[in-house]
Amino acid sequence: METRELDRAPRLLPLYARAVVPKRRGRPYGTGAGAGAAGETGPAAAGEAGAGPPAVPQRRLVLRDVRPDPARLRRYAAVCGFPDDGRLPVTYPHVVAFPLAMSLMTARDFPFPLLGLVHLANRVEHLRPVDAGERLTYVVATGRARPHPKGTAFPVAAHARLRGETVWRSTSTYLSRGPRTGTGSGTGTGEPPAEAPGAPELTAAAREESWRLPGSLGRSYAAASGDRNPIHLHPLTARPFGFRRAIAHGMWTKAHCLAALAADLPAAYAVEVSFRAPVLLPAAVRFRAERAERAGQPEHAAGGWAFDVRGADGDRAHLRGAVSPLGG
């Protein structure tokens, strides 16, 4: 895998500007940088139904010695609802890693257009608490594309390390919508999940909250996180992508769920979510959480949770997730 070290984080606004430039089409799947071994490529043109998934360039970016900016960290914690307790919020490393992921996904030879990608799922492993002032090394890498019933899915993995020890890692799974590629179902072993494994339907929630999300939420989160994807900012910038109103960032929704559970989470845990439907802003939604044992996960009873976010009427699920303790 090609590895490149950066001396500073990429700036997001130029990357979004690059993202609006159309990708060249017609390149055969499996060709160019990141192509697999001989015999793994196919002659079908990009976008042709039944062709194998395109070859994602296998690259890794490294950014060392990153200390969070205190003012930005406070803004992030405030907009997501995390306590100001001197610790790094569990989802904050995603914000630091995101510009590296954007740099990988806006490369000229990356096979999918960035704008229009769907964030299907995210898994975070919080391996130990991290003090807000600690300097971390971030490593972000792209994974191989896999067939999905609605197009092609691919993972982006991120690690945060402190003095050589991995203290946090995550995998985000993205979907490029289009003709189904290959013959896979998108649910086979090793393929990026469209669902968060182990996130059962809740039956009797032990905790329930009603949240009113303002129309400005996307802009507030963008100011704190740097993620200024136009679908989150304003109805006018969301409409070209098929949304009549701006939609909430999926990672804000996940972060706000974890902030609501913060007092009851173990020191080390994995949390995975599937993003099921966009939240159109402004919105009224319901957050529900249930102990894992009651949600049909007895193996994760000590410190485990199942949770979801639904519309105010409870009919439409926007997010489903599960927390599983790690370690002893």
C-alpha positions in Angstrom: 0.0 0.0 0.0 1.3 3.4 -0.9 1.9 5.6 2.2 2.4 9.3 2.4 3.2 11.4 5.4 1.7 14.9 5.7 3.2 17.9 7.5 -0.3 19.5 8.0 -3.9 18.6 7.7 -5.4 19.1 4.2 -7.8 22.1 4.0 -11.3 21.0 3.4 -12.7 23.9 1.3 -10.2 23.3 -1.6 -11.1 19.6 -1.4 -14.8 20.3 -1.8 -14.0 22.6 -4.7 -12.1 19.7 -6.3 -15.0 17.4 -5.6 -17.3 19.4 -7.9 -15.1 18.7 -10.9 -16.7 15.7 -12.7 -14.7 12.5 -12.7 -13.6 11.2 -16.1 -15.8 8.3 -17.1 -15.3 5.2 -19.2 -12.2 3.8 -17.4 -12.5 0.0 -17.2 -13.1 -1.3 -13.8 -10.0 -2.8 -12.2 -7.6 -0.6 -14.1 -5.3 2.2 -13.0 -3.8 2.8 -9.6 -4.9 0.3 -7.0 -5.8 -2.4 -9.4 -5.8 -6.0 -8.1 -3.6 -8.8 -9.1 -3.7 -10.3 -12.6 -7.0 -12.0 -13.2 -9.0 -9.6 -10.9 -9.7 -7.0 -13.6 -12.5 -7.1 -16.1 -13.2 -5.5 -19.5 -16.6 -4.0 -18.6 -16.8 -0.2 -18.7 -17.5 1.8 -15.5 -21.1 1.9 -14.6 -22.1 -1.2 -16.6 -24.4 -3.4 -14.6 -22.9 -6.8 -13.7 -19.3 -5.6 -14.0 -16.9 -6.1 -11.1 -16.5 -3.2 -8.6 -13.9 -0.5 -9.6 -10.4 -0.7 -8.1 -10.0 1.8 -5.3 -6.4 3.0 -5.1 -4.9 1.5 -2.0 -3.4 4.5 -0.2 -2.6 5.5 3.3 -2.0 9.0 4.7 -0.3 9.7 8.0 -0.5 12.9 10.1 1.7 13.0 13.2 1.7 14.9 16.5 -1.8 16.4 16.3 -3.0 18.3 19.4 -6.7 19.4 19.3 -7.2 23.1 19.1 -8.9 23.9 22.5 -11.4 26.4 21.1 -12.5 24.1 18.3 -12.8 21.2 20.7 -15.0 23.2 23.0 -17.2 24.1 20.0 -17.4 20.5 18.9 -18.3 19.3 22.4 -21.0 22.0 22.8 -22.7 21.4 19.5 -22.7 17.6 20.0 -23.7 17.7 23.7 -20.5 16.1 25.2 -19.4 17.2 28.7 -16.4 19.5 29.0 -14.5 17.0 31.2 -11.0 17.3 29.8 -11.3 14.1 27.7 -11.5 13.8 23.9 -15.1 13.0 22.8 -15.3 9.6 21.3 -16.2 10.9 17.9 -13.8 13.8 17.8 -10.9 11.8 16.2 -13.2 11.3 13.2 -13.2 15.1 12.7 -9.4 15.1 12.7 -9.2 12.1 10.3 -11.9 13.4 7.9 -9.7 15.8 5.9 -7.3 12.9 5.3 -10.1 10.8 4.1 -11.4 13.6 1.9 -7.9 13.9 0.3 -7.9 10.3 -0.6 -11.5 10.3 -2.0 -10.9 13.4 -4.1 -7.8 12.1 -5.8 -8.0 12.3 -9.6 -7.9 8.5 -10.0 -10.4 7.8 -7.2 -13.2 6.0 -9.1 -16.3 7.6 -7.3 -17.5 11.2 -7.3 -17.3 12.5 -3.7 -20.5 14.5 -3.8 -23.4 12.1 -3.8 -21.7 9.4 -1.8 -23.9 7.9 0.9 -22.5 7.2 4.4 -23.9 3.8 5.1 -22.3 2.9 8.4 -19.6 3.8 10.9 -17.9 1.7 13.6 -15.7 3.3 16.3 -13.5 1.4 18.7 -12.7 3.6 21.8 -9.9 1.6 23.2 -9.1 3.9 26.2 -9.9 7.4 27.4 -7.7 10.1 25.8 -6.9 13.4 27.4 -7.9 16.4 25.4 -4.3 17.7 25.3 -2.6 14.6 24.1 -0.8 14.6 20.7 -2.0 11.8 18.5 -0.8 10.3 15.2 -3.6 9.7 12.6 -3.5 7.1 9.9 -6.2 7.0 7.3 -6.5 4.4 4.5 -9.0 3.4 1.8 -10.1 -0.2 1.5 -11.3 -2.4 -1.5 -14.6 -1.8 -3.1 -17.3 -4.4 -2.8 -20.6 -5.0 -4.6 -23.7 -3.7 -3.0 -27.3 -4.1 -4.0 -27.6 -0.4 -4.7 -24.2 0.1 -6.4 -20.7 -0.2 -4.9 -19.6 0.2 -1.3 -16.1 0.8 0.1 -14.5 1.4 3.5 -12.3 4.1 4.8 -10.3 3.1 8.0 -8.8 5.5 10.5 -6.5 4.9 13.5 -5.3 7.3 16.2 -2.1 6.3 18.0 -0.4 7.7 21.1 3.3 6.8 21.5 2.8 3.8 19.2 -0.3 2.5 20.9 -3.6 2.5 19.0 -6.1 4.2 21.2 -8.9 4.8 18.7 -9.9 3.4 15.4 -12.9 3.6 13.1 -14.3 2.3 9.8 -16.7 4.3 7.7 -18.6 2.5 4.9 -19.7 4.6 1.9 -22.0 3.8 -1.0 -21.6 5.0 -4.6 -25.1 4.6 -6.0 -25.5 3.2 -9.4 -25.9 -0.1 -11.3 -25.2 -3.1 -9.1 -21.6 -4.3 -9.6 -20.6 -7.9 -9.7 -22.7 -10.7 -8.3 -22.2 -10.1 -4.6 -25.1 -9.2 -2.3 -23.1 -6.7 -0.2 -23.6 -8.9 2.9 -20.9 -11.5 2.4 -18.0 -12.0 4.7 -15.5 -9.2 4.4 -17.9 -6.9 2.5 -18.7 -3.5 3.9 -22.0 -3.7 6.0 -25.1 -1.8 5.0 -26.3 -2.4 8.6 -24.7 -2.1 12.0 -24.2 -5.7 13.1 -25.8 -6.5 16.4 -28.2 -3.5 16.4 -31.6 -5.2 17.1 -35.0 -3.5 17.0 -35.7 -2.0 20.4 -38.7 -3.3 22.2 -39.0 -1.4 25.5 -36.6 1.5 25.7 -35.1 2.2 29.2 -34.2 5.8 28.1 -36.1 8.1 25.7 -35.5 11.7 24.8 -37.2 14.1 22.3 -34.8 16.3 20.3 -35.8 19.4 18.3 -33.1 20.0 15.7 -33.0 23.5 14.3 -32.5 24.3 10.6 -29.1 25.8 11.4 -27.8 22.6 12.9 -25.8 21.6 9.8 -24.1 24.9 9.7 -23.3 24.8 13.4 -21.8 21.3 13.1 -19.9 22.4 10.0 -18.4 25.3 11.8 -17.2 23.0 14.6 -16.1 20.0 12.5 -15.1 21.5 9.2 -17.4 19.2 7.2 -19.1 21.7 4.9 -20.7 19.3 2.5 -23.4 21.4 0.8 -26.2 18.9 1.5 -25.9 19.8 5.2 -25.8 23.6 5.0 -29.0 25.1 3.4 -32.0 24.0 1.3 -30.6 25.8 -1.7 -27.3 23.8 -1.6 -29.1 20.6 -0.7 -31.6 20.6 -3.6 -29.1 19.8 -6.4 -28.5 16.5 -4.6 -32.1 15.6 -4.3 -33.0 16.9 -0.9 -35.7 19.6 -0.4 -34.1 20.7 2.8 -30.6 20.4 4.4 -30.0 17.2 6.2 -28.2 16.6 9.5 -24.7 15.1 9.5 -24.9 11.4 10.2 -21.8 11.7 12.5 -23.5 14.5 14.5 -26.4 12.2 15.1 -24.1 9.4 16.2 -22.2 11.8 18.4 -25.3 13.2 20.0 -26.5 9.7 20.8 -23.2 8.9 22.5 -23.3 12.2 24.4 -26.7 11.2 25.8 -25.2 7.9 27.0 -21.8 9.3 28.1 -22.3 8.8 31.8 -23.1 5.1 31.3 -20.5 4.0 28.8 -17.6 1.7 29.8 -14.0 2.9 29.6 -13.3 0.8 26.4 -16.1 0.0 23.9 -17.0 -0.4 20.3 -20.0 1.5 18.9 -21.4 0.9 15.4 -24.3 2.5 13.7 -26.1 2.2 10.4 -27.5 5.4 8.9 -30.9 4.4 7.7 -32.6 7.6 6.5 -31.6 11.3 6.3 -32.9 13.7 8.9 -34.3 16.7 7.1 -33.8 20.0 9.0 -35.5 21.4 11.0 -36.7 18.2 12.6 -38.3 16.7 15.7 -36.8 13.2 16.5 -36.8 10.6 19.3 -33.8 9.0 20.8 -34.3 5.6 22.5 -31.8 3.4 24.3 -32.1 0.0 25.9 -29.6 -2.1 27.9 -28.1 -4.8 25.6 -29.4 -7.7 27.7 -33.0 -6.5 27.3 -32.4 -5.8 23.6 -31.4 -9.4 23.0 -27.7 -9.1 23.4 -26.9 -10.9 26.7 -23.2 -11.3 25.7 -22.9 -7.5 25.9 -25.0 -6.9 29.0 -22.3 -5.4 31.2 -22.1 -1.9 29.7 -23.7 -2.6 26.4 -26.5 -0.6 24.8 -28.8 -0.7 21.8 -30.1 2.6 20.6 -31.9 4.3 17.7 -33.1 7.7 16.4 -36.6 7.9 14.9 -39.0 10.5 13.6 -41.2 12.1 16.2 -44.0 9.7 15.3 -41.7 6.7 15.8 -42.4 5.2 12.4 -39.2 6.1 10.4 -35.8 5.0 11.7 -33.0 7.4 10.9 -30.2 5.6 12.8 -29.7 2.3 14.6 -26.7 1.4 16.7 -25.1 -0.7 19.4 -22.4 -0.3 22.0 -20.3 -3.3 23.0 -17.7 -3.3 25.8 -14.1 -4.1 24.9 -11.5 -5.8 27.1 -12.0 -7.3 30.5 
